Amino acid sequence: MDWINDLLFNETVAHTILIYCFVIVIGVALGKLKIFGISLGITFVLFAGIAVGHFGFSANHLVVDFIKDFGLILFVFSIGLQVGPGFFASFRKGGLSLNVMAMAIVFLGGLTTLLIHYITGTSLPMLVGVMSGAVTNTPGLGAAQQALTQISGSLPGNEIPQIGLGYAVAYPFGVLGIILTMFIIRKSYSVNIDKEMTLYNQSQHPTETLPEKTSILIKNPKVFGKTIDKISKGISHEFVISRIMHGTELLPATSDIVVYENDIVLVVSQKKAIPDIVKEFGVQSELDLATQSGKLISRRVMVTNKGAFGKELGSLKLRNRYNINITRVYRSGIELVANPHLILQMGDRLTVVGDEKSMEKVVLELGNSVKRLNEPNLIPIFVGILLGVVLGSIPIHIPGVVHPVKLGLAGGPLIVAILLSKYGYKFSLVSYTTASANLMLREIGIVLFLASVGIVSGEKFIPTLMSGDGFIWMGYGAIITVCPLMLTGFFARSFLKKNYLEICGLLSGSMTDPPALAFANSISQSEAPAVAYATVYPLVMFLRIFVAQMLILLFV
């Protein structure tokens, strides 16, 4: 039976895999249970890891560190790929206010730490360790430890406090405290998740900007005898004419076709522009051309050929070359009007109107291959991870800050993934992944990260907790976690009327906490939490390191 002993207790590869699989299975299973209406989801893997670590099961620390960091990289990189296409637009719409609130959470956490120090007399270095755990920020802990090393000569007995113990005790509730805050805000405002998702989508893509089609009877003498191209140049709104009916003949509307009185045209444009466009052409037609097919067919064609994505739709000249019209573009669950300046992305679905023969040529040029979309783009993904690790490792020296700031193995890959998903086509790096593949990468990454943190923390967690100061430190950590989050969260909802899903992303990002983001993603099918998280993460990562150092350098 020696093989069982080796499998359970010797730090072999099989033992490590066994421990991780057990922790993840138990954690995911128990995370589905609801207690008082709350389920922790995959974040329960952290507590399963702590339990396993407490009972003496461990793995080689170098191996655990690798799995933890690689899992974190997979998680944040997948998040970056998911939110990248809409990140910059969302940043312009609400990024400033989100970053200001994230700054408030960071500085309120530092202020709370100082107040606890002055009120209770607890060692500030240890409280900074507790703070780093309470806000689940490992780089901040490292920065504080570096700062302590630099001033070690001025410390009593020249001893550097083991502030990592405070971090270990506070970390689990740091994760739980963010989730608890989300739950309290949700219950306090009776938030309906489906309604919040609808409101968020409307704010990002207002109903009046979505495509709408209408049939127009030509009655305005100003357009009689003019080509569609010439008419389009005289109208300020973007629109597409997909079909035109001359008498009883239904034709695709090419740019050089001439419009006459009593013709009927099928126009696609943003909803808010439709009334103005109708006035320019004539009046609403009783005959709906969308129901008249004739020889024309309408199909959705996917962009999967490398020669098409990354190019402006108009530059392909599909309309002139194949006598077809592209009226709408379906991207990431949203329909857009087919603007000639719209840059095509992998996986876009174009609504194409034309005859059968022309349609075949368009399909051949655009690709329309489901198989191609399902193929993993491994080279761009690993090139992106490589660049992200390099970016995250670059030290940024800031005047007055002793320890150089780094984006780390979370910030670097996150930023590179956002940029790669948006601009990768310019360098022939197509990072497209299907929604299911992206979700799989995210979930695998986060459970590996949580299991690793739990296994390492479990060894010292209970002894530290049961020591004289363990529970007290946990209480201080709970205050440092919850108070800034509650104040900012309620302010964001009550006064700024922020969407609840954005608030969840803000709270997770302000704590640089992937497990909390995973929980926020699990309660909705919206990218809102991930977008808000990515928006505030870079600034918060810098501030967490800065505040931890300043507390040590200025007040110890």
C-alpha positions as CSV (number, residue, x, y, z in Angstrom):
1,M,0.0,0.0,0.0
2,D,3.0,2.3,-0.3
3,W,1.6,3.7,-3.5
4,I,-1.4,5.2,-1.6
5,N,1.0,6.8,0.9
6,D,3.0,8.2,-2.0
7,L,-0.1,9.5,-3.7
8,L,-1.5,11.2,-0.6
9,F,1.6,12.5,1.2
10,N,4.7,12.7,-1.1
11,E,5.0,15.8,-3.2
12,T,4.9,14.1,-6.5
13,V,3.2,15.3,-9.7
14,A,0.3,12.8,-9.2
15,H,-0.1,14.0,-5.6
16,T,-0.2,17.7,-6.7
17,I,-2.8,16.9,-9.4
18,L,-4.9,14.9,-6.9
19,I,-4.9,17.7,-4.3
20,Y,-5.9,20.4,-6.9
21,C,-8.6,18.2,-8.4
22,F,-10.1,17.4,-5.0
23,V,-10.0,21.1,-3.9
24,I,-11.6,22.3,-7.1
25,V,-14.3,19.6,-7.2
26,I,-15.3,20.1,-3.5
27,G,-15.1,23.9,-3.8
28,V,-17.2,24.2,-7.0
29,A,-19.8,21.7,-5.6
30,L,-20.2,23.4,-2.3
31,G,-20.1,26.8,-3.9
32,K,-23.4,26.0,-5.6
33,L,-25.2,25.7,-2.3
34,K,-27.2,28.7,-1.2
35,I,-27.1,29.9,2.5
36,F,-29.7,32.6,3.2
37,G,-30.0,33.1,-0.5
38,I,-26.2,33.6,-1.0
39,S,-24.0,31.2,-3.0
40,L,-20.3,31.9,-3.3
41,G,-19.9,30.1,-6.6
42,I,-16.4,29.1,-7.5
43,T,-14.9,31.5,-4.9
44,F,-15.7,28.7,-2.4
45,V,-12.6,26.9,-3.9
46,L,-10.5,29.3,-1.8
47,F,-12.0,28.0,1.4
48,A,-11.8,24.3,0.3
49,G,-8.1,24.9,-0.3
50,I,-7.7,26.4,3.2
51,A,-9.4,23.4,4.7
52,V,-7.2,21.0,2.8
53,G,-4.0,23.0,3.6
54,H,-5.0,23.0,7.3
55,F,-5.2,19.2,7.4
56,G,-1.6,18.9,6.3
57,F,-2.0,18.3,2.5
58,S,0.4,20.4,0.6
59,A,2.4,20.6,-2.7
60,N,5.8,21.9,-3.6
61,H,5.6,25.7,-3.1
62,L,7.4,26.5,-6.3
63,V,4.8,24.4,-8.2
64,V,2.0,26.0,-6.3
65,D,3.3,29.5,-7.1
66,F,3.5,28.6,-10.8
67,I,0.0,27.2,-10.9
68,K,-1.3,30.3,-9.0
69,D,0.3,32.8,-11.2
70,F,-0.5,31.0,-14.4
71,G,-4.1,30.6,-13.4
72,L,-4.3,34.3,-12.6
73,I,-2.8,35.1,-16.0
74,L,-5.3,32.9,-17.8
75,F,-8.2,34.5,-16.0
76,V,-7.3,38.2,-16.5
77,F,-6.1,37.6,-20.1
78,S,-9.5,36.0,-21.0
79,I,-11.2,38.9,-19.3
80,G,-9.2,41.3,-21.4
81,L,-10.1,39.5,-24.6
82,Q,-13.7,39.6,-23.6
83,V,-14.0,43.3,-22.8
84,G,-11.4,44.6,-25.3
85,P,-13.7,45.4,-28.2
86,G,-16.0,47.6,-26.1
87,F,-13.5,48.8,-23.5
88,F,-12.5,52.1,-25.0
89,A,-16.0,53.2,-25.8
90,S,-17.1,52.3,-22.2
91,F,-14.1,54.1,-20.8
92,R,-15.1,57.3,-22.6
93,K,-18.6,57.0,-21.3
94,G,-18.0,56.4,-17.6
95,G,-14.4,55.7,-17.1
96,L,-13.5,58.9,-15.3
97,S,-16.2,58.6,-12.6
98,L,-15.4,54.9,-12.1
99,N,-11.7,55.7,-11.5
100,V,-12.5,58.6,-9.1
101,M,-14.6,56.2,-7.0
102,A,-11.9,53.5,-7.1
103,M,-9.4,56.1,-5.9
104,A,-11.8,57.0,-3.1
105,I,-12.0,53.3,-2.0
106,V,-8.2,53.0,-2.0
107,F,-7.6,56.1,0.1
108,L,-10.5,55.4,2.4
109,G,-8.9,52.0,3.1
110,G,-5.6,53.6,3.9
111,L,-7.3,56.2,6.2
112,T,-9.3,53.4,8.0
113,T,-6.0,51.5,8.6
114,L,-4.4,54.7,10.1
115,L,-7.5,55.3,12.3
116,I,-7.4,51.7,13.7
117,H,-3.7,52.2,14.4
118,Y,-4.2,55.4,16.4
119,I,-7.3,54.2,18.2
120,T,-6.1,50.7,19.2
121,G,-2.3,51.2,19.3
122,T,-1.9,48.1,17.0
123,S,1.4,48.0,15.2
124,L,1.1,49.9,11.9
125,P,3.3,47.6,9.9
126,M,1.1,44.6,10.9
127,L,-2.0,46.6,10.1
128,V,-0.6,47.3,6.6
129,G,-0.2,43.6,6.2
130,V,-3.8,43.2,7.3
131,M,-4.8,45.9,4.9
132,S,-3.1,44.2,2.0
133,G,-5.0,41.0,2.8
134,A,-8.2,42.8,3.4
135,V,-8.0,44.4,-0.1
136,T,-6.6,41.1,-1.6
137,N,-3.6,42.9,-3.0
138,T,-0.4,40.9,-2.9
139,P,1.8,43.5,-4.7
140,G,0.9,45.9,-1.9
141,L,2.1,43.4,0.6
142,G,5.4,43.0,-1.3
143,A,5.8,46.8,-1.5
144,A,5.2,47.2,2.3
145,Q,7.7,44.4,3.0
146,Q,10.3,46.2,0.8
147,A,9.6,49.5,2.6
148,L,10.1,47.8,6.0
149,T,13.4,46.4,4.8
150,Q,14.6,49.9,3.8
151,I,13.7,51.4,7.2
152,S,14.7,48.3,9.3
153,G,17.4,50.3,11.0
154,S,14.8,52.5,12.7
155,L,12.6,49.6,13.9
156,P,12.8,48.4,17.6
157,G,15.4,45.7,17.8
158,N,15.9,46.0,14.1
159,E,13.3,43.3,13.7
160,I,11.1,43.2,10.6
161,P,7.5,42.3,11.6
162,Q,6.1,39.2,9.9
163,I,3.3,41.2,8.3
164,G,2.5,38.2,6.0
165,L,0.6,36.6,8.9
166,G,-1.8,39.6,9.0
167,Y,-2.2,39.3,5.3
168,A,-3.0,35.5,5.5
169,V,-5.7,36.0,8.2
170,A,-7.4,39.0,6.5
171,Y,-7.3,37.6,2.9
172,P,-10.3,35.1,3.0
173,F,-12.6,37.7,4.5
174,G,-11.3,40.2,2.0
175,V,-12.8,38.0,-0.7
176,L,-15.9,37.3,1.3
177,G,-16.3,41.0,2.3
178,I,-16.5,42.2,-1.3
179,I,-19.2,39.6,-2.1
180,L,-21.1,40.5,1.1
181,T,-21.0,44.2,0.1
182,M,-22.4,43.3,-3.3
183,F,-25.2,41.3,-1.7
184,I,-26.1,44.1,0.8
185,I,-26.2,46.7,-1.9
186,R,-28.4,44.4,-4.0
187,K,-30.8,43.8,-1.2
188,S,-30.9,47.4,0.0
189,Y,-32.0,48.7,-3.4
190,S,-34.0,45.6,-4.3
191,V,-31.9,45.2,-7.5
192,N,-33.4,43.2,-10.3
193,I,-30.4,41.7,-12.2
194,D,-32.3,41.3,-15.5
195,K,-33.5,44.9,-15.4
196,E,-29.9,46.1,-14.6
197,M,-28.6,44.1,-17.6
198,T,-31.3,45.7,-19.9
199,L,-30.5,49.2,-18.5
200,Y,-26.8,48.7,-19.0
201,N,-27.2,47.5,-22.6
202,Q,-29.4,50.5,-23.3
203,S,-26.9,52.9,-21.9
204,Q,-24.1,51.4,-24.0
205,H,-26.2,50.9,-27.1
206,P,-29.3,53.2,-26.8
207,T,-32.4,52.0,-28.5
208,E,-32.4,55.0,-30.8
209,T,-29.0,54.1,-32.2
210,L,-30.0,50.5,-33.1
211,P,-30.7,49.7,-36.7
212,E,-34.3,49.9,-38.0
213,K,-35.7,49.3,-41.5
214,T,-38.5,51.0,-43.2
215,S,-40.0,51.2,-46.7
216,I,-40.4,54.7,-48.2
217,L,-42.5,55.8,-51.2
218,I,-40.5,58.3,-53.3
219,K,-42.5,61.5,-53.4
220,N,-40.0,64.3,-52.8
221,P,-39.2,66.0,-56.2
222,K,-35.7,66.9,-54.9
223,V,-34.6,63.2,-55.3
224,F,-36.3,62.4,-58.6
225,G,-33.8,61.3,-61.3
226,K,-30.8,61.2,-58.9
227,T,-28.6,58.3,-58.1
228,I,-28.6,56.8,-54.6
229,D,-24.9,57.8,-54.2
230,K,-25.8,61.5,-54.9
231,I,-28.8,61.4,-52.6
232,S,-26.7,59.9,-49.8
233,K,-24.2,62.7,-50.0
234,G,-26.9,65.3,-49.4
235,I,-28.3,63.6,-46.2
236,S,-26.4,64.0,-43.0
237,H,-27.5,60.7,-41.5
238,E,-25.8,57.3,-42.1
239,F,-28.2,54.9,-43.9
240,V,-28.2,52.0,-46.3
241,I,-30.8,51.4,-49.1
242,S,-30.9,47.7,-49.5
243,R,-33.7,47.3,-52.1
244,I,-35.6,49.4,-54.6
245,M,-38.8,48.6,-56.4
246,H,-39.3,50.0,-60.0
247,G,-42.9,49.3,-60.8
248,T,-43.1,45.6,-60.1
249,E,-39.4,44.9,-60.4
250,L,-37.5,44.4,-57.2
251,L,-33.8,45.1,-57.5
252,P,-30.7,45.4,-55.2
253,A,-30.0,49.1,-54.6
254,T,-26.5,49.9,-56.0
255,S,-24.9,53.3,-55.6
256,D,-25.4,54.2,-59.3
257,I,-29.1,53.3,-59.6
258,V,-31.5,56.2,-60.3
259,V,-34.5,56.9,-58.2
260,Y,-37.8,58.0,-59.7
261,E,-41.2,59.1,-58.5
262,N,-43.3,56.3,-56.9
263,D,-40.3,54.0,-56.5
264,I,-40.2,52.2,-53.2
265,V,-36.9,51.9,-51.3
266,L,-36.1,49.8,-48.2
267,V,-33.9,51.9,-45.9
268,V,-31.9,50.7,-42.9
269,S,-30.7,53.3,-40.4
270,Q,-30.5,54.2,-36.7
271,K,-34.0,54.4,-35.3
272,K,-33.6,58.1,-34.4
273,A,-32.7,59.0,-38.0
274,I,-35.6,57.3,-39.7
275,P,-38.2,60.2,-39.5
276,D,-35.7,62.6,-41.1
277,I,-34.8,60.2,-43.8
278,V,-38.4,59.5,-44.6
279,K,-39.0,63.3,-45.1
280,E,-36.0,63.5,-47.5
281,F,-37.4,60.8,-49.7
282,G,-41.1,61.0,-49.5
283,V,-43.6,59.2,-47.2
284,Q,-43.9,55.9,-45.4
285,S,-44.9,53.1,-47.8
286,E,-47.8,50.8,-47.1
287,L,-45.9,48.1,-48.9
288,D,-43.2,46.5,-46.8
289,L,-40.3,45.6,-49.2
290,A,-38.8,43.5,-46.4
291,T,-41.5,40.9,-47.1
292,Q,-41.0,41.1,-50.9
293,S,-38.3,38.7,-52.0
294,G,-38.4,38.3,-55.7
295,K,-35.0,37.0,-56.8
296,L,-33.3,38.7,-53.8
297,I,-32.4,36.8,-50.7
298,S,-31.1,38.0,-47.3
299,R,-28.4,36.0,-45.4
300,R,-26.2,36.5,-42.4
301,V,-22.6,35.9,-43.4
302,M,-19.8,35.6,-40.9
303,V,-16.4,37.2,-41.3
304,T,-13.8,34.5,-40.9
305,N,-11.3,35.1,-43.7
306,K,-8.1,36.9,-42.7
307,G,-8.3,39.1,-45.8
308,A,-11.5,40.7,-44.6
309,F,-11.2,41.5,-40.8
310,G,-9.3,44.6,-39.8
311,K,-10.5,46.4,-42.9
312,E,-13.1,49.1,-43.3
313,L,-16.3,47.6,-44.7
314,G,-16.4,50.2,-47.5
315,S,-12.8,49.4,-48.6
316,L,-13.9,45.8,-49.7
317,K,-16.2,47.4,-52.3
318,L,-18.6,44.5,-52.1
319,R,-21.6,46.5,-53.1
320,N,-20.1,47.6,-56.4
321,R,-18.3,44.4,-57.2
322,Y,-21.1,41.9,-56.5
323,N,-24.3,44.1,-56.8
324,I,-25.3,43.3,-53.2
325,N,-26.1,45.4,-50.1
326,I,-24.9,45.0,-46.5
327,T,-27.4,46.5,-44.2
328,R,-26.5,45.5,-40.7
329,V,-23.5,44.1,-38.7
330,Y,-24.1,41.8,-35.7
331,R,-21.3,42.0,-33.2
332,S,-21.1,40.8,-29.5
333,G,-24.9,40.6,-29.3
334,I,-25.5,44.1,-30.7
335,E,-26.7,45.1,-34.1
336,L,-25.1,48.0,-35.8
337,V,-25.9,49.9,-39.0
338,A,-23.4,48.9,-41.8
339,N,-21.3,52.0,-41.9
340,P,-18.6,52.0,-44.7
341,H,-16.1,53.1,-42.1
342,L,-16.9,50.3,-39.8
343,I,-13.8,48.1,-39.2
344,L,-14.6,44.4,-39.5
345,Q,-13.7,42.0,-36.7
346,M,-13.4,38.3,-36.6
347,G,-16.8,36.7,-36.0
348,D,-18.9,39.7,-37.2
349,R,-22.1,38.6,-38.9
350,L,-23.2,40.8,-41.8
351,T,-26.7,40.9,-43.1
352,V,-26.3,40.7,-46.9
353,V,-29.0,41.3,-49.5
354,G,-28.6,40.1,-53.1
355,D,-29.3,37.4,-55.6
356,E,-28.1,33.8,-55.1
357,K,-25.1,34.0,-57.4
358,S,-23.8,37.2,-55.9
359,M,-24.3,35.8,-52.4
360,E,-22.0,32.9,-53.2
361,K,-19.2,35.2,-54.2
362,V,-19.6,37.3,-51.0
363,V,-19.6,34.2,-48.9
364,L,-16.4,33.1,-50.6
365,E,-14.7,36.4,-49.8
366,L,-15.9,36.8,-46.2
367,G,-15.4,33.2,-45.2
368,N,-18.6,32.3,-43.3
369,S,-16.8,29.3,-41.8
370,V,-18.0,28.1,-38.4
371,K,-15.1,25.7,-38.3
372,R,-12.6,28.5,-38.7
373,L,-14.2,30.3,-35.7
374,N,-14.0,27.2,-33.6
375,E,-10.2,26.8,-34.3
376,P,-8.1,28.1,-31.4
377,N,-5.8,30.9,-32.2
378,L,-3.0,29.7,-29.9
379,I,-0.1,31.7,-31.3
380,P,-1.7,35.1,-30.8
381,I,-2.9,34.1,-27.3
382,F,0.5,33.0,-26.1
383,V,2.3,35.9,-27.8
384,G,-0.2,38.1,-25.9
385,I,0.6,36.4,-22.6
386,L,4.3,36.7,-23.3
387,L,4.0,40.4,-24.0
388,G,1.8,40.8,-20.9
389,V,4.3,39.2,-18.6
390,V,7.1,41.4,-20.0
391,L,4.9,44.5,-19.6
392,G,3.9,43.5,-16.1
393,S,7.6,43.0,-15.1
394,I,8.8,46.4,-16.2
395,P,9.6,48.5,-13.1
396,I,8.2,52.0,-13.2
397,H,10.2,54.4,-11.0
398,I,8.1,57.2,-9.5
399,P,9.7,60.1,-7.6
400,G,9.2,59.8,-3.9
401,V,8.2,56.1,-4.0
402,V,11.0,53.8,-2.8
403,H,9.8,50.6,-4.4
404,P,9.3,50.7,-8.2
405,V,5.7,50.1,-9.3
406,K,4.9,47.1,-11.5
407,L,1.7,46.2,-13.2
408,G,2.4,42.6,-12.2
409,L,1.3,39.3,-13.7
410,A,-2.3,40.4,-13.5
411,G,-2.1,44.0,-14.8
412,G,0.3,43.4,-17.7
413,P,-1.6,40.5,-19.4
414,L,-4.9,42.3,-18.8
415,I,-3.8,45.4,-20.6
416,V,-2.1,43.5,-23.5
417,A,-5.3,41.4,-23.9
418,I,-7.4,44.5,-24.2
419,L,-5.1,46.0,-26.8
420,L,-4.7,42.7,-28.7
421,S,-8.4,42.2,-29.0
422,K,-8.8,45.7,-30.4
423,Y,-5.7,46.2,-32.6
424,G,-4.2,42.7,-33.0
425,Y,-5.4,42.5,-36.6
426,K,-2.9,45.2,-37.6
427,F,-0.1,42.8,-36.7
428,S,-1.8,39.6,-38.0
429,L,-2.5,38.5,-34.5
430,V,-6.1,37.3,-34.4
431,S,-7.1,36.6,-30.8
432,Y,-10.7,35.7,-31.4
433,T,-12.1,33.0,-29.1
434,T,-15.6,31.8,-29.0
435,A,-17.7,32.7,-25.9
436,S,-17.6,29.1,-24.6
437,A,-13.8,28.9,-25.1
438,N,-13.3,32.2,-23.4
439,L,-15.5,31.1,-20.4
440,M,-13.6,27.8,-20.1
441,L,-10.2,29.6,-20.0
442,R,-11.5,32.1,-17.4
443,E,-13.0,29.4,-15.1
444,I,-10.0,27.1,-15.3
445,G,-7.7,30.1,-14.5
446,I,-9.6,31.4,-11.5
447,V,-10.1,27.9,-9.9
448,L,-6.4,27.2,-10.2
449,F,-5.6,30.6,-8.6
450,L,-8.1,30.2,-5.8
451,A,-7.0,26.6,-5.0
452,S,-3.4,27.7,-4.9
453,V,-4.0,30.6,-2.5
454,G,-6.1,28.4,-0.3
455,I,-3.6,25.5,-0.1
456,V,-0.8,27.8,0.8
457,S,-2.8,29.9,3.3
458,G,-4.4,26.8,5.0
459,E,-1.2,25.7,6.6
460,K,-0.9,28.8,8.9
461,F,-4.4,30.1,8.7
462,I,-6.0,28.4,11.7
463,P,-3.0,28.6,14.0
464,T,-2.7,32.3,13.2
465,L,-6.4,32.8,13.6
466,M,-6.4,31.0,17.0
467,S,-3.4,32.9,18.3
468,G,-4.0,35.9,20.6
469,D,-4.3,38.5,17.9
470,G,-5.7,36.3,15.0
471,F,-9.4,37.1,15.5
472,I,-8.6,40.7,16.2
473,W,-6.7,41.1,13.0
474,M,-9.5,39.5,11.1
475,G,-11.9,42.0,12.7
476,Y,-9.7,44.9,11.6
477,G,-9.4,43.4,8.1
478,A,-13.2,43.2,7.9
479,I,-13.5,46.9,8.8
480,I,-10.9,47.9,6.2
481,T,-12.6,45.8,3.6
482,V,-16.2,46.7,4.1
483,C,-16.3,50.3,5.2
484,P,-14.8,51.9,2.1
485,L,-16.8,49.6,-0.2
486,M,-20.1,50.3,1.6
487,L,-19.5,54.1,1.6
488,T,-18.5,54.2,-2.1
489,G,-21.0,51.6,-3.2
490,F,-24.0,53.3,-1.6
491,F,-22.8,56.7,-2.9
492,A,-22.5,55.4,-6.4
493,R,-26.0,53.9,-6.3
494,S,-27.8,56.7,-4.4
495,F,-26.2,59.8,-5.8
496,L,-24.6,58.8,-9.1
497,K,-27.3,56.3,-10.1
498,K,-24.7,53.9,-11.3
499,N,-25.8,50.5,-12.7
500,Y,-25.5,47.7,-10.1
501,L,-23.4,45.5,-12.4
502,E,-20.9,48.4,-13.0
503,I,-20.7,48.8,-9.2
504,C,-19.9,45.1,-8.8
505,G,-17.1,45.5,-11.3
506,L,-15.9,48.7,-9.6
507,L,-15.8,47.1,-6.2
508,S,-13.9,44.0,-7.5
509,G,-11.5,46.2,-9.5
510,S,-10.8,48.6,-6.6
511,M,-9.7,45.5,-4.6
512,T,-7.8,44.0,-7.6
513,D,-9.8,40.9,-6.7
514,P,-10.4,38.3,-9.5
515,P,-12.5,36.0,-7.3
516,A,-15.0,38.8,-6.6
517,L,-15.1,39.5,-10.3
518,A,-15.8,35.9,-11.0
519,F,-18.7,36.0,-8.5
520,A,-20.0,39.2,-10.2
521,N,-19.8,37.6,-13.6
522,S,-21.7,34.5,-12.3
523,I,-24.8,36.5,-11.2
524,S,-25.3,38.1,-14.7
525,Q,-24.7,37.3,-18.3
526,S,-23.4,40.8,-18.9
527,E,-19.9,42.1,-19.6
528,A,-20.6,45.2,-17.4
529,P,-18.7,44.0,-14.3
530,A,-15.6,42.9,-16.4
531,V,-15.5,46.2,-18.3
532,A,-15.7,48.3,-15.0
533,Y,-13.0,46.0,-13.5
534,A,-10.7,46.5,-16.4
535,T,-11.3,50.2,-16.4
536,V,-10.1,50.9,-12.9
537,Y,-7.6,48.1,-12.5
538,P,-4.4,49.8,-13.8
539,L,-4.8,52.9,-11.6
540,V,-5.8,50.9,-8.6
541,M,-2.9,48.6,-8.9
542,F,-0.5,51.6,-8.7
543,L,-2.4,53.2,-5.9
544,R,-2.5,50.0,-3.8
545,I,1.3,49.7,-4.0
546,F,1.8,53.5,-3.4
547,V,-0.5,53.7,-0.3
548,A,1.0,50.6,1.3
549,Q,4.5,52.1,1.0
550,M,3.5,55.5,2.1
551,L,1.9,54.2,5.3
552,I,5.2,52.5,6.2
553,L,7.5,55.3,5.1
554,L,5.6,58.2,6.5
555,F,4.0,56.9,9.7
556,V,6.2,54.1,11.1
